[in-house]
Amino acid sequence: MDHRSLVALLLGLLPGPLAAQVADSTSARPVYEQADLDQAPLIRNPNGCIAALNDQSPYAGSVGEATFSFIVTADGTVDSTSIAVVTATEQRFVAAGRRTLLDARCRFTPGKKNGQPVRARIKQKLSWKVEVRG
């Protein structure tokens, strides 16, 4: 019987565009770019994100990645309406990545401006390498 082993790599935050402040279509609260923050959003629980990523794997034997731009809210959740695909090796990684970012196990420490948590736009690359072992 074949045993499948899943290896998921969650790469660090990528630098966002160097814009001052952008309007958010879903809220009157401003959205800051990473360059304008005192502290950028960080993944709060990397193991939780990796577990969520593993659960969303397209299928055994696949290798790929997708990079997303999205807003991390002041409470550390991902604003579901803000998720945009920057790049993806294949469409199936886009759907899996969206589900991973919205999974409750994948939370962020919010970005801070003047010591206060704020909404911030970031980029995140998610990578999959799914191995089949016999």
C-alpha atoms as an extended CHARMM CRD file, in Angstrom:
* protein
*
       134  EXT
         1         1  MET       CA              0.0000000000        0.0000000000        0.0000000000  PROA      1               0.0000000000
         2         2  ASP       CA              1.2740000000        3.4720000000       -0.9160000000  PROA      2               0.0000000000
         3         3  HSD       CA              1.6100000000        6.0360000000        1.8310000000  PROA      3               0.0000000000
         4         4  ARG       CA              1.4170000000        9.6600000000        0.9000000000  PROA      4               0.0000000000
         5         5  SER       CA              3.4990000000       12.2390000000        2.6120000000  PROA      5               0.0000000000
         6         6  LEU       CA              2.6400000000       15.8820000000        2.3290000000  PROA      6               0.0000000000
         7         7  VAL       CA              5.2280000000       18.6040000000        2.6750000000  PROA      7               0.0000000000
         8         8  ALA       CA              3.9270000000       22.1640000000        2.6140000000  PROA      8               0.0000000000
         9         9  LEU       CA              6.1480000000       25.2080000000        2.7020000000  PROA      9               0.0000000000
        10        10  LEU       CA              4.7750000000       28.4780000000        3.9370000000  PROA      10              0.0000000000
        11        11  LEU       CA              7.0880000000       31.2330000000        2.8730000000  PROA      11              0.0000000000
        12        12  GLY       CA              7.5390000000       34.5220000000        4.6780000000  PROA      12              0.0000000000
        13        13  LEU       CA              5.7770000000       37.7170000000        3.9130000000  PROA      13              0.0000000000
        14        14  LEU       CA              6.8130000000       39.4310000000        0.7380000000  PROA      14              0.0000000000
        15        15  PRO       CA              7.2210000000       43.1970000000        0.6520000000  PROA      15              0.0000000000
        16        16  GLY       CA              4.1430000000       45.0140000000       -0.5630000000  PROA      16              0.0000000000
        17        17  PRO       CA              3.9630000000       48.0180000000       -2.8890000000  PROA      17              0.0000000000
        18        18  LEU       CA              5.3890000000       51.2580000000       -1.5520000000  PROA      18              0.0000000000
        19        19  ALA       CA              2.1770000000       53.2430000000       -1.4510000000  PROA      19              0.0000000000
        20        20  ALA       CA              1.2460000000       55.4670000000        1.4630000000  PROA      20              0.0000000000
        21        21  GLN       CA             -2.3180000000       54.5620000000        2.2860000000  PROA      21              0.0000000000
        22        22  VAL       CA             -5.0690000000       53.0990000000        0.1440000000  PROA      22              0.0000000000
        23        23  ALA       CA             -8.8230000000       53.2990000000        0.4870000000  PROA      23              0.0000000000
        24        24  ASP       CA            -10.5680000000       50.0600000000        1.3150000000  PROA      24              0.0000000000
        25        25  SER       CA            -13.8060000000       49.4140000000       -0.5560000000  PROA      25              0.0000000000
        26        26  THR       CA            -15.3180000000       47.4360000000        2.3460000000  PROA      26              0.0000000000
        27        27  SER       CA            -14.5690000000       49.7750000000        5.2570000000  PROA      27              0.0000000000
        28        28  ALA       CA            -14.1410000000       53.4310000000        6.0940000000  PROA      28              0.0000000000
        29        29  ARG       CA            -11.0140000000       52.4890000000        8.0470000000  PROA      29              0.0000000000
        30        30  PRO       CA             -7.7540000000       53.0750000000        6.1870000000  PROA      30              0.0000000000
        31        31  VAL       CA             -5.6310000000       50.2380000000        4.8430000000  PROA      31              0.0000000000
        32        32  TYR       CA             -1.8770000000       50.6560000000        5.1660000000  PROA      32              0.0000000000
        33        33  GLU       CA              0.8530000000       49.2360000000        2.9820000000  PROA      33              0.0000000000
        34        34  GLN       CA              3.7050000000       47.3700000000        4.6790000000  PROA      34              0.0000000000
        35        35  ALA       CA              6.1880000000       50.1870000000        4.0540000000  PROA      35              0.0000000000
        36        36  ASP       CA              4.0180000000       52.5670000000        6.1020000000  PROA      36              0.0000000000
        37        37  LEU       CA              3.7700000000       50.3990000000        9.2050000000  PROA      37              0.0000000000
        38        38  ASP       CA              5.8230000000       50.3780000000       12.3780000000  PROA      38              0.0000000000
        39        39  GLN       CA              5.3310000000       46.6020000000       12.4580000000  PROA      39              0.0000000000
        40        40  ALA       CA              4.1750000000       44.4480000000        9.5320000000  PROA      40              0.0000000000
        41        41  PRO       CA              1.5780000000       41.7000000000       10.0230000000  PROA      41              0.0000000000
        42        42  LEU       CA              3.1300000000       38.3440000000       10.9040000000  PROA      42              0.0000000000
        43        43  ILE       CA              1.7920000000       34.8310000000       10.8450000000  PROA      43              0.0000000000
        44        44  ARG       CA              0.6790000000       34.1850000000       14.4340000000  PROA      44              0.0000000000
        45        45  ASN       CA              0.7270000000       30.3930000000       14.2470000000  PROA      45              0.0000000000
        46        46  PRO       CA              2.9020000000       29.0390000000       11.4090000000  PROA      46              0.0000000000
        47        47  ASN       CA              2.0300000000       25.4370000000       12.3100000000  PROA      47              0.0000000000
        48        48  GLY       CA             -1.6780000000       26.2460000000       12.0630000000  PROA      48              0.0000000000
        49        49  CYS       CA             -1.1970000000       27.7590000000        8.6120000000  PROA      49              0.0000000000
        50        50  ILE       CA              0.8460000000       24.7580000000        7.5060000000  PROA      50              0.0000000000
        51        51  ALA       CA             -1.8650000000       22.3850000000        8.7630000000  PROA      51              0.0000000000
        52        52  ALA       CA             -4.4890000000       24.3920000000        6.8770000000  PROA      52              0.0000000000
        53        53  LEU       CA             -2.2660000000       24.3730000000        3.7930000000  PROA      53              0.0000000000
        54        54  ASN       CA             -1.8270000000       20.5870000000        4.0640000000  PROA      54              0.0000000000
        55        55  ASP       CA             -5.5850000000       20.0990000000        4.2590000000  PROA      55              0.0000000000
        56        56  GLN       CA             -6.0420000000       22.1190000000        1.0680000000  PROA      56              0.0000000000
        57        57  SER       CA             -3.4510000000       20.2580000000       -1.0020000000  PROA      57              0.0000000000
        58        58  PRO       CA             -4.6350000000       19.8160000000       -4.6010000000  PROA      58              0.0000000000
        59        59  TYR       CA             -3.4460000000       16.1690000000       -4.8520000000  PROA      59              0.0000000000
        60        60  ALA       CA             -0.4890000000       13.8730000000       -4.2720000000  PROA      60              0.0000000000
        61        61  GLY       CA              2.4400000000       14.3600000000       -6.6020000000  PROA      61              0.0000000000
        62        62  SER       CA              1.7300000000       18.0360000000       -7.2790000000  PROA      62              0.0000000000
        63        63  VAL       CA              4.1790000000       20.9010000000       -6.9150000000  PROA      63              0.0000000000
        64        64  GLY       CA              3.1820000000       24.5240000000       -7.2260000000  PROA      64              0.0000000000
        65        65  GLU       CA              2.6370000000       27.8740000000       -5.6110000000  PROA      65              0.0000000000
        66        66  ALA       CA              0.4170000000       30.8940000000       -5.5430000000  PROA      66              0.0000000000
        67        67  THR       CA              1.0790000000       34.4110000000       -4.2890000000  PROA      67              0.0000000000
        68        68  PHE       CA             -1.8010000000       36.4480000000       -2.9090000000  PROA      68              0.0000000000
        69        69  SER       CA             -2.3450000000       40.0640000000       -1.9280000000  PROA      69              0.0000000000
        70        70  PHE       CA             -4.8620000000       40.5940000000        0.8790000000  PROA      70              0.0000000000
        71        71  ILE       CA             -5.7850000000       42.6980000000        3.8690000000  PROA      71              0.0000000000
        72        72  VAL       CA             -5.0340000000       41.5530000000        7.4020000000  PROA      72              0.0000000000
        73        73  THR       CA             -7.5740000000       43.1980000000        9.6830000000  PROA      73              0.0000000000
        74        74  ALA       CA             -6.8100000000       44.8150000000       13.0320000000  PROA      74              0.0000000000
        75        75  ASP       CA             -7.8800000000       41.5800000000       14.7660000000  PROA      75              0.0000000000
        76        76  GLY       CA             -5.5270000000       39.4110000000       12.6740000000  PROA      76              0.0000000000
        77        77  THR       CA             -8.0360000000       37.7930000000       10.3330000000  PROA      77              0.0000000000
        78        78  VAL       CA             -7.9040000000       37.9200000000        6.5460000000  PROA      78              0.0000000000
        79        79  ASP       CA            -10.5430000000       40.1090000000        4.8900000000  PROA      79              0.0000000000
        80        80  SER       CA            -12.1270000000       37.5950000000        2.5080000000  PROA      80              0.0000000000
        81        81  THR       CA            -13.2170000000       40.3020000000        0.0630000000  PROA      81              0.0000000000
        82        82  SER       CA             -9.6620000000       41.5710000000       -0.3280000000  PROA      82              0.0000000000
        83        83  ILE       CA             -7.9390000000       38.3820000000       -1.5350000000  PROA      83              0.0000000000
        84        84  ALA       CA             -6.3900000000       38.8340000000       -4.9750000000  PROA      84              0.0000000000
        85        85  VAL       CA             -4.1040000000       36.4890000000       -6.8880000000  PROA      85              0.0000000000
        86        86  VAL       CA             -0.7330000000       37.9680000000       -7.8080000000  PROA      86              0.0000000000
        87        87  THR       CA              0.7170000000       34.8490000000       -9.4630000000  PROA      87              0.0000000000
        88        88  ALA       CA             -0.0420000000       31.1300000000       -9.5420000000  PROA      88              0.0000000000
        89        89  THR       CA              1.5470000000       28.1610000000      -11.2460000000  PROA      89              0.0000000000
        90        90  GLU       CA             -1.8880000000       26.5690000000      -11.7870000000  PROA      90              0.0000000000
        91        91  GLN       CA             -5.5120000000       27.4820000000      -11.0530000000  PROA      91              0.0000000000
        92        92  ARG       CA             -5.9880000000       24.6460000000       -8.5410000000  PROA      92              0.0000000000
        93        93  PHE       CA             -3.4300000000       26.3220000000       -6.2550000000  PROA      93              0.0000000000
        94        94  VAL       CA             -5.4880000000       29.5240000000       -6.2950000000  PROA      94              0.0000000000
        95        95  ALA       CA             -8.5710000000       27.8370000000       -4.8010000000  PROA      95              0.0000000000
        96        96  ALA       CA             -6.4750000000       25.8990000000       -2.2820000000  PROA      96              0.0000000000
        97        97  GLY       CA             -4.6230000000       29.0640000000       -1.2630000000  PROA      97              0.0000000000
        98        98  ARG       CA             -7.8280000000       31.0460000000       -0.7320000000  PROA      98              0.0000000000
        99        99  ARG       CA             -9.2080000000       28.2980000000        1.5150000000  PROA      99              0.0000000000
       100       100  THR       CA             -5.9230000000       28.2180000000        3.4540000000  PROA      100             0.0000000000
       101       101  LEU       CA             -5.8900000000       31.9830000000        4.0690000000  PROA      101             0.0000000000
       102       102  LEU       CA             -9.4840000000       31.9040000000        5.3360000000  PROA      102             0.0000000000
       103       103  ASP       CA             -8.9700000000       28.8670000000        7.5710000000  PROA      103             0.0000000000
       104       104  ALA       CA             -9.3350000000       29.7290000000       11.2810000000  PROA      104             0.0000000000
       105       105  ARG       CA             -5.9840000000       28.0530000000       12.0040000000  PROA      105             0.0000000000
       106       106  CYS       CA             -4.1540000000       30.5560000000        9.7940000000  PROA      106             0.0000000000
       107       107  ARG       CA             -4.1920000000       33.8070000000       11.7900000000  PROA      107             0.0000000000
       108       108  PHE       CA             -1.9430000000       36.8230000000       11.7570000000  PROA      108             0.0000000000
       109       109  THR       CA             -0.6480000000       39.2920000000       14.3010000000  PROA      109             0.0000000000
       110       110  PRO       CA             -1.9910000000       42.5740000000       12.8850000000  PROA      110             0.0000000000
       111       111  GLY       CA              0.2540000000       45.2880000000       11.5460000000  PROA      111             0.0000000000
       112       112  LYS       CA              0.8090000000       48.3130000000       13.7690000000  PROA      112             0.0000000000
       113       113  LYS       CA              0.9300000000       52.0170000000       13.0800000000  PROA      113             0.0000000000
       114       114  ASN       CA              1.8070000000       54.3460000000       15.9780000000  PROA      114             0.0000000000
       115       115  GLY       CA              1.5520000000       51.3390000000       18.2930000000  PROA      115             0.0000000000
       116       116  GLN       CA             -2.0630000000       50.5680000000       17.3170000000  PROA      116             0.0000000000
       117       117  PRO       CA             -3.2860000000       47.5250000000       15.3360000000  PROA      117             0.0000000000
       118       118  VAL       CA             -4.4230000000       48.5560000000       11.8520000000  PROA      118             0.0000000000
       119       119  ARG       CA             -5.6720000000       47.0520000000        8.6110000000  PROA      119             0.0000000000
       120       120  ALA       CA             -2.7380000000       46.2850000000        6.3240000000  PROA      120             0.0000000000
       121       121  ARG       CA             -2.3220000000       44.9560000000        2.8010000000  PROA      121             0.0000000000
       122       122  ILE       CA              0.3400000000       42.2570000000        2.4560000000  PROA      122             0.0000000000
       123       123  LYS       CA              1.5410000000       39.6600000000       -0.0170000000  PROA      123             0.0000000000
       124       124  GLN       CA              1.9680000000       36.0190000000        0.9340000000  PROA      124             0.0000000000
       125       125  LYS       CA              3.3570000000       33.1480000000       -1.1040000000  PROA      125             0.0000000000
       126       126  LEU       CA              2.0010000000       29.6510000000       -0.4420000000  PROA      126             0.0000000000
       127       127  SER       CA              3.9260000000       26.6830000000       -1.8380000000  PROA      127             0.0000000000
       128       128  TRP       CA              3.0180000000       23.0200000000       -2.1090000000  PROA      128             0.0000000000
       129       129  LYS       CA              5.2170000000       19.9910000000       -2.6560000000  PROA      129             0.0000000000
       130       130  VAL       CA              3.2300000000       16.8100000000       -2.2840000000  PROA      130             0.0000000000
       131       131  GLU       CA              5.2560000000       13.6090000000       -2.3530000000  PROA      131             0.0000000000
       132       132  VAL       CA              3.9990000000       10.0620000000       -2.8310000000  PROA      132             0.0000000000
       133       133  ARG       CA              5.9400000000        7.4640000000       -0.8870000000  PROA      133             0.0000000000
       134       134  GLY       CA              5.6170000000        3.7600000000       -1.4050000000  PROA      134             0.0000000000
